[in-house]
Amino acid sequence: MAGRPGESTGRTDATAAHTPAEEAPDAGTPADGSAPRLPASLTFRTPRVSVLAVLAIAACATPLATTAGGWALLVYLFPLALLVWLLRTGTTVTAESVTARTVLGRAEMPWDEIGSLRVHRQARLQAVLRSGKRVTLPSVRPRDLPRFAMMSGGRLPDPYAAE
């Protein structure tokens, strides 16, 4: 069934004919062509599917915990501590600041205090503050640098933009 010019055929697959003027703008680009809008915040965390691994560890600890006496219930402290670590740690980036959360605390740093980012051992990122102090950014990896730089509003360069 052929449609008339200007009539929608209802097709959404890649073979549907369209002109460049009909293309939808990028999801982050406003229709008026101005600069893309930034999200309110980005949160970097360990994937939540990792909780399944914690449940598997707890299940494997159950035979020992239930047959070795009352003290053996302390075996469950390991998966509990791991669960708290998984759910608590992370980094939240907004247009105003960067917040690094660990199990025992948090560090909030305005963008003006951050001098640079440093790739530390095992591909962990650290924020190097203007005072010289280094703050580890949990769950942020080098592959996340373009999104991190985007949220900085130009304060930090995108290392992959020059390529």
N, C-alpha and C positions, 0 to 999 in steps of 0.2 A: 504494500500500500504506500503510494508516494504522497507526500504532503505538499501542500502549496507553499510557495515562498512566504516566510514569516510565520508559518504554522509549526508548532512543536510536534515532533513525532513521538515524544515520550521515551526515546532511546537514551540510555545513559552509558552505554559501553564506549570503548575507545574508538570504535569504527564509525561512530556517528559523526556526520559532517558538521563542521562549525567554522566560523571565521574568527580571526584573532580578536575582533571587537566583541564577540560573544563570550570569550573566555572570562571566567570568574577571576577576580584578583586573588593574590596569595592570601592565605588565611590571616596572616599577621599584617597585611597591608590594607589600610583603609581604602575605600572606593575612590576617594578624591585624589589619590596618588601621593599623599603626604608620607612622612616617615612612618615605619611600622610602629604599632603600639606595643609597648612592653607589658608582659604580665605583671601583676602586682608583686609576685614573689616567685622564686624558684627554690624548691627544697630538694636537696640531694640526700638520699638515704640508702641504706642497704636494702636490696629487694625484699619485699615482704614474704616472698615464697621461702626465704631462709628460715622462717618460723617452722616450716615443715621439718627441716633438719633438726631443729631443737626438739620437736615432738618425737622424732625418731630416736634421738639420744635419750630422752626421758623414757621411752618405751623399752629401749635396750637396758636401761638402768633398773627397770622395775623388778626383774628376777632377783637381782642382788639386794635391792632395797627391801623386798618383802620376805626374803628367806634368811637373811643374815642377822636379824635382830633389830631392835629399835634404833640403835646408833647408825645403822646402814641407811636410814632414811635421809641422812645428810648427803647421800649421793645425789639427791635431787637438787641440791644447792647449785651444782654446776650448770645444769640446763636452765635453772631459774635465773642465774646470773647472766648466762648467755642471752636469754630472752630479754632481760632488762637492757642489756647492751644493744641488742638489735633494735628495740623499740625506741630507745632514748637518743642514740647518737645520730648526728646528721648536721647538715649545714643549710641554712636558709639565707638566700640572697635577695635583697630588695634594692630599689633604686637609691635608698639612703644608707643602708648598712649591710654588713655581713655578720651573721650569728652562727657561731660554732658551738654545738651542744655535745657534751660528753656525758658519761654516766654520772660524774660527780659535780658537774657545773656547766657554765656556759660563758662564752666570751662574745660580747657584741662590739663590733668595730665599725665606726663610720667609715665611708669610703675615703675621706680625707686623711685618715690615719694610716691607710694601707699604702705602702710604698711600692711593693711588687709582690709577685707570687713566685714561689720557689718549688721546683719538683724535688721532693725529698726521696729517700730510699723507698723501694717497692712502689714507685709511682704515686706516692702520697703528696698532696699539695699542702704547702704552708703559706700563710700570709705573713709577709715580712713588714712589720709596722715601721713607721718613720722613726720610732724610738729605738729600733734595732731588735725588739722582741719578735719572736717567731711564734705563730699560733697555727697548729695543725688544723686543717679543714677536713673533718671526717666525711667520708663517702664522696669526696670530690676527686676525680681522676683527670689526667691530662686530656682525655677525650672530651671532657666537659668545659674546657677552657673557652671555646667560642661562645657558649651560652653564658658563662661567667663574665666574659668581657662585654657581652651585649648588655647585661644588667648593670655593668659599671657606668654606663652612659658615656663611654669614651675615656674614662679615667685609666683603664687598663687596655692596652692594645690586644687585638685578636692575633695570636701567634700564627694562625693558619691563613689569615687574610692575605699575607704577602706571597703565598705560594701560588 
